Amino acid sequence: MTRSHRMALVSITALATTLILTGCGPAAAPPAGTWGSSAEGEPQLVLEADGSLSGTDGCNRLHGTWSKAGNTVTFGEVASTRMACRGVDTWLINLATATVSGTTMRVLNSSGTKIGTLSR
């Protein structure tokens, strides 16, 4: 290995270490993507990179918008159908904000109370 290759390797290693230690590494992935389960009766959100969302609370279809500021995801203008489904917990319809940690989204209502979690 040449001296220039060693220097490049040291620089890349230092940069990667800095990014991981400051929270800008892999753990700081954007929330866009699919959260929850596609199984019948289970909640699921699909957050698109353009700020739109779609999904289901396990019974009702959801459509709306989302944005991220710091560690908080804020849901806005979310509309849903109003069907009654036996045996389905429709907690997701009350979403207001969320926080993401790794592969877990912690969903909060408008009072800031945790109402559930979704996995990636």
C-alpha positions in Angstrom: 0.0 0.0 0.0 1.4 3.4 -1.0 1.7 6.3 1.4 -1.1 8.2 -0.5 -3.4 5.1 -0.1 -2.7 4.9 3.6 -3.4 8.7 4.0 -6.7 8.3 2.1 -7.7 5.3 4.3 -6.9 7.3 7.5 -9.0 10.2 6.2 -12.0 8.1 5.3 -11.8 6.3 8.7 -11.7 9.6 10.5 -14.6 11.0 8.6 -16.7 7.8 9.2 -15.9 7.9 12.9 -16.9 11.6 13.1 -20.2 11.0 11.3 -21.1 8.1 13.5 -20.2 9.9 16.7 -22.2 13.1 15.8 -25.3 11.2 14.8 -25.0 11.8 11.0 -24.2 8.2 10.3 -26.5 5.3 9.4 -28.7 5.8 12.5 -29.8 9.2 11.2 -31.6 7.8 8.2 -34.6 9.8 6.9 -38.1 8.6 7.9 -39.2 8.1 4.3 -40.3 4.5 3.6 -42.7 1.9 4.8 -43.6 1.6 8.5 -45.8 -1.1 9.9 -47.2 -4.3 8.5 -49.1 -5.0 5.3 -51.1 -7.8 7.1 -54.9 -7.3 7.1 -56.1 -5.4 10.1 -52.6 -4.0 10.9 -51.5 -0.4 10.8 -49.1 0.8 8.1 -47.7 4.2 6.9 -45.9 4.9 3.7 -43.9 8.1 3.9 -42.9 9.3 0.4 -39.7 11.4 -0.1 -41.9 14.2 -1.5 -43.7 14.7 1.8 -46.9 12.8 1.1 -48.1 9.8 3.0 -50.6 7.0 2.5 -51.5 4.0 4.6 -54.1 2.4 6.8 -54.9 2.2 10.5 -55.8 -1.4 9.9 -59.3 -0.5 8.8 -59.4 3.0 7.3 -57.3 4.4 4.5 -55.1 7.4 5.3 -53.7 10.1 3.0 -51.9 13.3 4.0 -48.5 15.0 4.4 -45.5 14.8 6.6 -42.4 16.8 7.4 -39.3 16.4 9.5 -37.7 19.0 11.8 -34.8 17.7 14.0 -35.9 14.4 15.4 -39.6 15.0 15.1 -41.9 13.9 12.2 -45.0 16.0 12.0 -48.1 14.8 10.2 -50.4 17.3 8.6 -53.6 17.4 6.6 -54.3 13.7 7.2 -57.6 12.5 5.9 -59.1 9.1 6.4 -62.1 7.0 5.5 -64.6 6.3 8.4 -65.3 2.6 8.2 -66.1 0.5 11.3 -64.1 -2.7 11.5 -64.7 -5.2 14.2 -61.6 -6.2 16.2 -59.3 -3.6 14.7 -57.6 -1.1 17.0 -57.6 2.1 14.9 -55.1 4.0 17.1 -53.1 5.3 14.1 -56.0 7.6 13.0 -55.0 9.8 15.9 -51.4 10.4 14.8 -50.0 13.9 15.1 -46.2 13.6 15.4 -43.6 10.8 15.7 -40.0 10.2 16.6 -37.8 7.7 14.8 -35.0 5.7 16.5 -33.4 3.2 14.2 -36.1 1.0 12.8 -38.9 2.1 15.3 -41.3 4.9 14.8 -42.9 6.1 18.1 -46.3 7.7 17.2 -47.8 10.4 19.3 -51.2 12.1 19.4 -51.9 15.8 19.5 -51.3 15.8 23.3 -47.9 14.3 22.9 -48.9 11.0 24.3 -47.5 7.8 22.8 -50.3 6.0 21.0 -48.3 3.2 19.4 -45.2 2.2 17.5 -44.5 1.1 13.9 -41.4 -0.9 12.7 -39.6 -0.5 9.4 
